[in-house]
Amino acid sequence: MAKQKKKLSPDQKAAKKKRQKEYMTIFVNGKQKRVKRPPTIDSMDADEFITRNADPIWLHQNEMWEYMDQTEDSDAKSVFRGPYDSDFDATASVAILKTYGFLG
């Protein structure tokens, strides 16, 4: 007859849950290794969260200029779009404002 597994105590269950939340198991050369999980915010990677939610002012204050190029074009189109401007070209307006130094 096989030996029955011993149930974990509440303290052991809590420790196991904390350990599983903090670490993940990966395979390296056919062996299991436990490594820390990457930081996440709202179940998203931290970089993805920043690119989705940060505004250009916050990015500039925190010196994250590499993310500003990605969001600048999409923000410019929505800023200059009026409710009655169906044929309005926002990219041309942004280019004009940049040439005269109104946009960084």
N, CA, C and O atoms as CSV, one atom per row, in Angstrom:
chain,resi,resn,atom,element,x,y,z
A,1,MET,N,N,0.822,-1.177,0.000
A,1,MET,CA,C,0.000,0.000,0.000
A,1,MET,C,C,0.872,1.249,0.000
A,1,MET,O,O,1.919,1.289,0.646
A,2,ALA,N,N,0.428,2.267,-0.733
A,2,ALA,CA,C,1.195,3.508,-0.826
A,2,ALA,C,C,0.997,4.354,0.419
A,2,ALA,O,O,-0.054,4.336,1.060
A,3,LYS,N,N,2.028,5.082,0.730
A,3,LYS,CA,C,1.983,5.955,1.894
A,3,LYS,C,C,1.120,7.182,1.570
A,3,LYS,O,O,1.285,7.791,0.512
A,4,GLN,N,N,0.209,7.545,2.468
A,4,GLN,CA,C,-0.660,8.697,2.242
A,4,GLN,C,C,0.109,9.988,2.504
A,4,GLN,O,O,0.957,10.074,3.392
A,5,LYS,N,N,-0.227,10.993,1.684
A,5,LYS,CA,C,0.420,12.284,1.861
A,5,LYS,C,C,-0.137,12.984,3.090
A,5,LYS,O,O,-1.331,12.920,3.383
A,6,LYS,N,N,0.754,13.649,3.792
A,6,LYS,CA,C,0.357,14.397,4.982
A,6,LYS,C,C,-0.178,15.763,4.538
A,6,LYS,O,O,0.427,16.420,3.691
A,7,LYS,N,N,-1.295,16.184,5.101
A,7,LYS,CA,C,-1.858,17.479,4.761
A,7,LYS,C,C,-0.992,18.590,5.356
A,7,LYS,O,O,-0.393,18.441,6.421
A,8,LEU,N,N,-0.951,19.706,4.630
A,8,LEU,CA,C,-0.160,20.838,5.096
A,8,LEU,C,C,-0.916,21.609,6.169
A,8,LEU,O,O,-2.142,21.716,6.137
A,9,SER,N,N,-0.156,22.142,7.116
A,9,SER,CA,C,-0.765,22.969,8.156
A,9,SER,C,C,-1.102,24.338,7.542
A,9,SER,O,O,-0.596,24.663,6.468
A,10,PRO,N,N,-1.939,25.136,8.196
A,10,PRO,CA,C,-2.269,26.468,7.658
A,10,PRO,C,C,-1.038,27.361,7.461
A,10,PRO,O,O,-0.987,28.135,6.504
A,11,ASP,N,N,-0.049,27.262,8.355
A,11,ASP,CA,C,1.173,28.048,8.191
A,11,ASP,C,C,1.953,27.603,6.958
A,11,ASP,O,O,2.489,28.430,6.220
A,12,GLN,N,N,2.012,26.293,6.742
A,12,GLN,CA,C,2.717,25.772,5.584
A,12,GLN,C,C,2.002,26.141,4.288
A,12,GLN,O,O,2.644,26.437,3.280
A,13,LYS,N,N,0.654,26.123,4.318
A,13,LYS,CA,C,-0.113,26.529,3.145
A,13,LYS,C,C,0.150,27.997,2.806
A,13,LYS,O,O,0.319,28.345,1.637
A,14,ALA,N,N,0.183,28.847,3.818
A,14,ALA,CA,C,0.431,30.272,3.597
A,14,ALA,C,C,1.832,30.492,3.036
A,14,ALA,O,O,2.021,31.310,2.136
A,15,ALA,N,N,2.813,29.765,3.564
A,15,ALA,CA,C,4.184,29.896,3.072
A,15,ALA,C,C,4.282,29.433,1.621
A,15,ALA,O,O,4.972,30.059,0.817
A,16,LYS,N,N,3.600,28.343,1.283
A,16,LYS,CA,C,3.614,27.820,-0.076
A,16,LYS,C,C,2.967,28.811,-1.040
A,16,LYS,O,O,3.482,29.039,-2.135
A,17,LYS,N,N,1.848,29.397,-0.639
A,17,LYS,CA,C,1.150,30.360,-1.485
A,17,LYS,C,C,2.011,31.599,-1.726
A,17,LYS,O,O,2.067,32.117,-2.841
A,18,LYS,N,N,2.683,32.070,-0.671
A,18,LYS,CA,C,3.567,33.233,-0.791
A,18,LYS,C,C,4.744,32.913,-1.710
A,18,LYS,O,O,5.125,33.736,-2.543
A,19,ARG,N,N,5.316,31.728,-1.561
A,19,ARG,CA,C,6.451,31.293,-2.373
A,19,ARG,C,C,6.052,31.188,-3.844
A,19,ARG,O,O,6.815,31.591,-4.722
A,20,GLN,N,N,4.861,30.648,-4.118
A,20,GLN,CA,C,4.399,30.520,-5.499
A,20,GLN,C,C,4.094,31.879,-6.117
A,20,GLN,O,O,4.253,32.068,-7.323
A,21,LYS,N,N,3.663,32.804,-5.306
A,21,LYS,CA,C,3.367,34.142,-5.806
A,21,LYS,C,C,4.647,34.908,-6.125
A,21,LYS,O,O,4.684,35.701,-7.066
A,22,GLU,N,N,5.698,34.669,-5.338
A,22,GLU,CA,C,6.941,35.414,-5.488
A,22,GLU,C,C,7.881,34.794,-6.524
A,22,GLU,O,O,8.616,35.522,-7.192
A,23,TYR,N,N,7.874,33.483,-6.669
A,23,TYR,CA,C,8.791,32.789,-7.565
A,23,TYR,C,C,8.034,32.012,-8.632
A,23,TYR,O,O,6.859,31.686,-8.464
A,24,MET,N,N,8.730,31.716,-9.743
A,24,MET,CA,C,8.172,30.848,-10.770
A,24,MET,C,C,9.226,29.804,-11.132
A,24,MET,O,O,10.422,30.022,-10.937
A,25,THR,N,N,8.777,28.689,-11.653
A,25,THR,CA,C,9.669,27.592,-11.982
A,25,THR,C,C,9.915,27.578,-13.482
A,25,THR,O,O,8.972,27.608,-14.273
A,26,ILE,N,N,11.186,27.533,-13.870
A,26,ILE,CA,C,11.557,27.435,-15.276
A,26,ILE,C,C,12.482,26.236,-15.444
A,26,ILE,O,O,13.005,25.704,-14.465
A,27,PHE,N,N,12.678,25.820,-16.678
A,27,PHE,CA,C,13.577,24.714,-16.965
A,27,PHE,C,C,14.849,25.257,-17.608
A,27,PHE,O,O,14.791,25.998,-18.589
A,28,VAL,N,N,16.005,24.880,-17.043
A,28,VAL,CA,C,17.304,25.234,-17.596
A,28,VAL,C,C,18.098,23.943,-17.738
A,28,VAL,O,O,18.372,23.264,-16.748
A,29,ASN,N,N,18.466,23.608,-18.960
A,29,ASN,CA,C,19.206,22.373,-19.257
A,29,ASN,C,C,18.500,21.135,-18.706
A,29,ASN,O,O,19.151,20.222,-18.197
A,30,GLY,N,N,17.192,21.104,-18.803
A,30,GLY,CA,C,16.428,19.949,-18.364
A,30,GLY,C,C,16.213,19.870,-16.867
A,30,GLY,O,O,15.690,18.871,-16.373
A,31,LYS,N,N,16.604,20.899,-16.136
A,31,LYS,CA,C,16.428,20.895,-14.674
A,31,LYS,C,C,15.515,22.059,-14.293
A,31,LYS,O,O,15.508,23.101,-14.948
A,32,GLN,N,N,14.761,21.865,-13.243
A,32,GLN,CA,C,13.877,22.925,-12.763
A,32,GLN,C,C,14.661,23.912,-11.915
A,32,GLN,O,O,15.442,23.522,-11.047
A,33,LYS,N,N,14.445,25.185,-12.174
A,33,LYS,CA,C,15.059,26.253,-11.381
A,33,LYS,C,C,13.958,27.204,-10.949
A,33,LYS,O,O,13.014,27.466,-11.694
A,34,ARG,N,N,14.093,27.711,-9.747
A,34,ARG,CA,C,13.122,28.677,-9.239
A,34,ARG,C,C,13.732,30.067,-9.340
A,34,ARG,O,O,14.805,30.320,-8.790
A,35,VAL,N,N,13.050,30.971,-10.043
A,35,VAL,CA,C,13.514,32.345,-10.223
A,35,VAL,C,C,12.403,33.292,-9.792
A,35,VAL,O,O,11.224,32.936,-9.793
A,36,LYS,N,N,12.804,34.511,-9.422
A,36,LYS,CA,C,11.810,35.512,-9.021
A,36,LYS,C,C,10.971,35.917,-10.221
A,36,LYS,O,O,11.480,36.016,-11.338
A,37,ARG,N,N,9.704,36.147,-9.991
A,37,ARG,CA,C,8.808,36.592,-11.055
A,37,ARG,C,C,9.131,38.037,-11.416
A,37,ARG,O,O,9.553,38.810,-10.555
A,38,PRO,N,N,8.936,38.413,-12.687
A,38,PRO,CA,C,9.140,39.818,-13.058
A,38,PRO,C,C,8.051,40.686,-12.421
A,38,PRO,O,O,6.932,40.218,-12.214
A,39,PRO,N,N,8.368,41.935,-12.112
A,39,PRO,CA,C,7.358,42.798,-11.476
A,39,PRO,C,C,6.193,43.069,-12.416
A,39,PRO,O,O,6.394,43.323,-13.604
A,40,THR,N,N,4.973,43.016,-11.885
A,40,THR,CA,C,3.779,43.271,-12.672
A,40,THR,C,C,2.896,44.295,-11.966
A,40,THR,O,O,2.902,44.408,-10.740
A,41,ILE,N,N,2.146,45.028,-12.762
A,41,ILE,CA,C,1.170,45.987,-12.254
A,41,ILE,C,C,-0.144,45.655,-12.940
A,41,ILE,O,O,-0.227,45.688,-14.168
A,42,ASP,N,N,-1.162,45.339,-12.169
A,42,ASP,CA,C,-2.466,44.949,-12.720
A,42,ASP,C,C,-2.319,43.805,-13.719
A,42,ASP,O,O,-2.944,43.822,-14.780
A,43,SER,N,N,-1.513,42.835,-13.393
A,43,SER,CA,C,-1.215,41.638,-14.193
A,43,SER,C,C,-0.616,41.975,-15.559
A,43,SER,O,O,-0.743,41.182,-16.492
A,44,MET,N,N,0.033,43.134,-15.696
A,44,MET,CA,C,0.754,43.522,-16.904
A,44,MET,C,C,2.217,43.730,-16.543
A,44,MET,O,O,2.551,44.041,-15.400
A,45,ASP,N,N,3.074,43.554,-17.526
A,45,ASP,CA,C,4.482,43.853,-17.335
A,45,ASP,C,C,4.622,45.357,-17.051
A,45,ASP,O,O,3.833,46.157,-17.554
A,46,ALA,N,N,5.607,45.734,-16.259
A,46,ALA,CA,C,5.758,47.131,-15.856
A,46,ALA,C,C,5.966,48.044,-17.064
A,46,ALA,O,O,5.405,49.138,-17.105
A,47,ASP,N,N,6.768,47.614,-18.056
A,47,ASP,CA,C,6.991,48.443,-19.243
A,47,ASP,C,C,5.717,48.625,-20.057
A,47,ASP,O,O,5.443,49.716,-20.557
A,48,GLU,N,N,4.947,47.566,-20.185
A,48,GLU,CA,C,3.689,47.661,-20.926
A,48,GLU,C,C,2.706,48.589,-20.211
A,48,GLU,O,O,1.990,49.352,-20.859
A,49,PHE,N,N,2.671,48.528,-18.880
A,49,PHE,CA,C,1.786,49.396,-18.112
A,49,PHE,C,C,2.170,50.858,-18.313
A,49,PHE,O,O,1.301,51.716,-18.468
A,50,ILE,N,N,3.468,51.141,-18.310
A,50,ILE,CA,C,3.934,52.520,-18.500
A,50,ILE,C,C,3.562,53.022,-19.890
A,50,ILE,O,O,3.081,54.146,-20.031
A,51,THR,N,N,3.777,52.205,-20.915
A,51,THR,CA,C,3.465,52.663,-22.272
A,51,THR,C,C,1.971,52.890,-22.470
A,51,THR,O,O,1.581,53.761,-23.248
A,52,ARG,N,N,1.139,52.133,-21.789
A,52,ARG,CA,C,-0.309,52.308,-21.938
A,52,ARG,C,C,-0.858,53.486,-21.138
A,52,ARG,O,O,-1.796,54.144,-21.588
A,53,ASN,N,N,-0.294,53.767,-19.957
A,53,ASN,CA,C,-0.948,54.692,-19.044
A,53,ASN,C,C,-0.219,56.007,-18.781
A,53,ASN,O,O,-0.821,56.930,-18.233
A,54,ALA,N,N,1.033,56.121,-19.148
A,54,ALA,CA,C,1.783,57.328,-18.813
A,54,ALA,C,C,1.506,58.444,-19.815
A,54,ALA,O,O,1.377,58.201,-21.015
A,55,ASP,N,N,1.417,59.669,-19.305
A,55,ASP,CA,C,1.261,60.812,-20.185
A,55,ASP,C,C,2.646,61.404,-20.476
A,55,ASP,O,O,3.595,61.123,-19.744
A,56,PRO,N,N,2.776,62.213,-21.525
A,56,PRO,CA,C,4.096,62.726,-21.915
A,56,PRO,C,C,4.789,63.543,-20.827
A,56,PRO,O,O,6.016,63.528,-20.739
A,57,ILE,N,N,4.034,64.248,-20.006
A,57,ILE,CA,C,4.653,65.047,-18.943
A,57,ILE,C,C,5.322,64.142,-17.921
A,57,ILE,O,O,6.455,64.404,-17.517
A,58,TRP,N,N,4.649,63.088,-17.499
A,58,TRP,CA,C,5.233,62.153,-16.536
A,58,TRP,C,C,6.465,61.463,-17.121
A,58,TRP,O,O,7.472,61.285,-16.437
A,59,LEU,N,N,6.370,61.078,-18.397
A,59,LEU,CA,C,7.518,60.439,-19.044
A,59,LEU,C,C,8.713,61.377,-19.099
A,59,LEU,O,O,9.848,60.948,-18.892
A,60,HIS,N,N,8.469,62.645,-19.374
A,60,HIS,CA,C,9.554,63.619,-19.427
A,60,HIS,C,C,10.158,63.844,-18.042
A,60,HIS,O,O,11.379,63.936,-17.910
A,61,GLN,N,N,9.323,63.935,-17.016
A,61,GLN,CA,C,9.822,64.146,-15.660
A,61,GLN,C,C,10.671,62.977,-15.179
A,61,GLN,O,O,11.610,63.175,-14.408
A,62,ASN,N,N,10.360,61.779,-15.616
A,62,ASN,CA,C,11.103,60.590,-15.200
A,62,ASN,C,C,12.151,60.166,-16.222
A,62,ASN,O,O,12.691,59.063,-16.136
A,63,GLU,N,N,12.442,61.035,-17.189
A,63,GLU,CA,C,13.478,60.836,-18.197
A,63,GLU,C,C,13.303,59.535,-18.975
A,63,GLU,O,O,14.269,58.813,-19.222
A,64,MET,N,N,12.058,59.245,-19.359
A,64,MET,CA,C,11.761,58.048,-20.148
A,64,MET,C,C,11.408,58.477,-21.568
A,64,MET,O,O,10.282,58.280,-22.024
A,65,TRP,N,N,12.384,59.065,-22.261
A,65,TRP,CA,C,12.127,59.623,-23.577
A,65,TRP,C,C,11.894,58.544,-24.621
A,65,TRP,O,O,11.245,58.804,-25.634
A,66,GLU,N,N,12.411,57.330,-24.397
A,66,GLU,CA,C,12.202,56.270,-25.386
A,66,GLU,C,C,10.736,55.890,-25.504
A,66,GLU,O,O,10.318,55.393,-26.550
A,67,TYR,N,N,9.945,56.110,-24.463
A,67,TYR,CA,C,8.518,55.815,-24.513
A,67,TYR,C,C,7.718,56.980,-25.079
A,67,TYR,O,O,6.590,56.783,-25.531
A,68,MET,N,N,8.275,58.190,-25.065
A,68,MET,CA,C,7.545,59.354,-25.563
A,68,MET,C,C,7.314,59.272,-27.069
A,68,MET,O,O,6.261,59.698,-27.544
A,69,ASP,N,N,8.259,58.743,-27.826
A,69,ASP,CA,C,8.104,58.649,-29.272
A,69,ASP,C,C,6.946,57.748,-29.647
A,69,ASP,O,O,6.277,57.990,-30.652
A,70,GLN,N,N,6.698,56.719,-28.862
A,70,GLN,CA,C,5.630,55.777,-29.167
A,70,GLN,C,C,4.263,56.403,-28.939
A,70,GLN,O,O,3.333,56.134,-29.699
A,71,THR,N,N,4.120,57.231,-27.909
A,71,THR,CA,C,2.812,57.769,-27.571
A,71,THR,C,C,2.555,59.141,-28.188
A,71,THR,O,O,1.409,59.591,-28.215
A,72,GLU,N,N,3.590,59.814,-28.682
A,72,GLU,CA,C,3.439,61.182,-29.156
A,72,GLU,C,C,2.497,61.269,-30.354
A,72,GLU,O,O,1.644,62.155,-30.402
A,73,ASP,N,N,2.636,60.371,-31.313
A,73,ASP,CA,C,1.806,60.430,-32.511
A,73,ASP,C,C,0.339,60.153,-32.207
A,73,ASP,O,O,-0.541,60.821,-32.749
A,74,SER,N,N,0.069,59.179,-31.350
A,74,SER,CA,C,-1.317,58.853,-31.045
A,74,SER,C,C,-1.966,59.956,-30.206
A,74,SER,O,O,-3.155,60.232,-30.368
A,75,ASP,N,N,-1.194,60.593,-29.304
A,75,ASP,CA,C,-1.746,61.680,-28.499
A,75,ASP,C,C,-1.996,62.923,-29.336
A,75,ASP,O,O,-2.987,63.622,-29.124
A,76,ALA,N,N,-1.113,63.206,-30.285
A,76,ALA,CA,C,-1.256,64.412,-31.090
A,76,ALA,C,C,-2.518,64.357,-31.932
A,76,ALA,O,O,-3.181,65.378,-32.115
A,77,LYS,N,N,-2.855,63.210,-32.437
A,77,LYS,CA,C,-4.053,63.098,-33.259
A,77,LYS,C,C,-5.306,63.343,-32.428
A,77,LYS,O,O,-6.257,63.960,-32.908
A,78,SER,N,N,-5.314,62.868,-31.192
A,78,SER,CA,C,-6.509,63.040,-30.379
A,78,SER,C,C,-6.606,64.445,-29.792
A,78,SER,O,O,-7.713,64.919,-29.535
A,79,VAL,N,N,-5.470,65.132,-29.571
A,79,VAL,CA,C,-5.498,66.467,-28.975
A,79,VAL,C,C,-6.077,67.482,-29.942
A,79,VAL,O,O,-6.866,68.337,-29.537
A,80,PHE,N,N,-5.702,67.407,-31.217
A,80,PHE,CA,C,-6.109,68.413,-32.177
A,80,PHE,C,C,-7.388,68.051,-32.916
A,80,PHE,O,O,-7.813,68.788,-33.806
A,81,ARG,N,N,-7.994,66.961,-32.572
A,81,ARG,CA,C,-9.206,66.532,-33.261
A,81,ARG,C,C,-10.417,67.180,-32.601
A,81,ARG,O,O,-10.674,66.955,-31.418
A,82,GLY,N,N,-11.148,67.967,-33.342
A,82,GLY,CA,C,-12.359,68.585,-32.843
A,82,GLY,C,C,-13.571,67.746,-33.190
A,82,GLY,O,O,-13.468,66.848,-34.026
A,83,PRO,N,N,-14.727,68.008,-32.574
A,83,PRO,CA,C,-15.912,67.195,-32.849
A,83,PRO,C,C,-16.447,67.381,-34.265
A,83,PRO,O,O,-17.112,66.488,-34.790
A,84,TYR,N,N,-16.167,68.541,-34.902
A,84,TYR,CA,C,-16.694,68.814,-36.240
A,84,TYR,C,C,-15.611,68.772,-37.307
A,84,TYR,O,O,-15.856,69.164,-38.448
A,85,ASP,N,N,-14.426,68.307,-36.958
A,85,ASP,CA,C,-13.297,68.309,-37.880
A,85,ASP,C,C,-13.102,66.922,-38.487
A,85,ASP,O,O,-12.130,66.240,-38.162
A,86,SER,N,N,-13.993,66.504,-39.346
A,86,SER,CA,C,-13.870,65.171,-39.939
A,86,SER,C,C,-12.757,65.131,-40.978
A,86,SER,O,O,-12.135,64.084,-41.157
A,87,ASP,N,N,-12.479,66.257,-41.681
A,87,ASP,CA,C,-11.429,66.272,-42.685
A,87,ASP,C,C,-10.158,66.956,-42.180
A,87,ASP,O,O,-9.274,67.267,-42.978
A,88,PHE,N,N,-10.052,67.190,-40.906
A,88,PHE,CA,C,-8.920,67.877,-40.298
A,88,PHE,C,C,-7.722,66.940,-40.238
A,88,PHE,O,O,-7.854,65.805,-39.780
A,89,ASP,N,N,-6.553,67.392,-40.692
A,89,ASP,CA,C,-5.340,66.576,-40.687
A,89,ASP,C,C,-4.490,66.959,-39.476
A,89,ASP,O,O,-3.820,67.991,-39.480
A,90,ALA,N,N,-4.523,66.122,-38.444
A,90,ALA,CA,C,-3.817,66.411,-37.198
A,90,ALA,C,C,-2.318,66.294,-37.359
A,90,ALA,O,O,-1.580,67.043,-36.719
A,91,THR,N,N,-1.844,65.390,-38.183
A,91,THR,CA,C,-0.397,65.211,-38.324
A,91,THR,C,C,0.243,66.430,-38.966
A,91,THR,O,O,1.368,66.785,-38.616
A,92,ALA,N,N,-0.447,67.080,-39.899
A,92,ALA,CA,C,0.093,68.292,-40.514
A,92,ALA,C,C,0.169,69.417,-39.489
A,92,ALA,O,O,1.134,70.181,-39.474
A,93,SER,N,N,-0.839,69.520,-38.638
A,93,SER,CA,C,-0.833,70.554,-37.610
A,93,SER,C,C,0.289,70.325,-36.608
A,93,SER,O,O,0.932,71.278,-36.169
A,94,VAL,N,N,0.527,69.076,-36.246
A,94,VAL,CA,C,1.608,68.759,-35.321
A,94,VAL,C,C,2.946,69.136,-35.942
A,94,VAL,O,O,3.803,69.698,-35.261
A,95,ALA,N,N,3.138,68.838,-37.223
A,95,ALA,CA,C,4.382,69.174,-37.910
A,95,ALA,C,C,4.600,70.689,-37.924
A,95,ALA,O,O,5.722,71.153,-37.723
A,96,ILE,N,N,3.546,71.454,-38.158
A,96,ILE,CA,C,3.653,72.903,-38.179
A,96,ILE,C,C,4.012,73.431,-36.791
A,96,ILE,O,O,4.876,74.298,-36.660
A,97,LEU,N,N,3.356,72.914,-35.763
A,97,LEU,CA,C,3.652,73.361,-34.408
A,97,LEU,C,C,5.079,73.007,-33.996
A,97,LEU,O,O,5.724,73.770,-33.278
A,98,LYS,N,N,5.567,71.869,-34.442
A,98,LYS,CA,C,6.951,71.478,-34.119
A,98,LYS,C,C,7.952,72.388,-34.799
A,98,LYS,O,O,8.976,72.730,-34.207
A,99,THR,N,N,7.674,72.792,-36.045
A,99,THR,CA,C,8.634,73.650,-36.763
A,99,THR,C,C,8.733,75.019,-36.104
A,99,THR,O,O,9.804,75.626,-36.113
A,100,TYR,N,N,7.650,75.513,-35.536
A,100,TYR,CA,C,7.698,76.815,-34.887
A,100,TYR,C,C,8.066,76.735,-33.405
A,100,TYR,O,O,8.096,77.755,-32.716
A,101,GLY,N,N,8.343,75.534,-32.918
A,101,GLY,CA,C,8.848,75.365,-31.559
A,101,GLY,C,C,7.789,75.302,-30.479
A,101,GLY,O,O,8.119,75.416,-29.298
A,102,PHE,N,N,6.522,75.124,-30.841
A,102,PHE,CA,C,5.487,75.034,-29.825
A,102,PHE,C,C,5.406,73.644,-29.202
A,102,PHE,O,O,4.950,73.502,-28.067
A,103,LEU,N,N,5.837,72.627,-29.924
A,103,LEU,CA,C,5.893,71.258,-29.397
A,103,LEU,C,C,7.350,70.828,-29.384
A,103,LEU,O,O,8.121,71.150,-30.288
A,104,GLY,N,N,7.715,70.080,-28.317
A,104,GLY,CA,C,9.108,69.646,-28.155
A,104,GLY,C,C,9.496,68.654,-29.085
A,104,GLY,O,O,10.639,68.199,-29.063
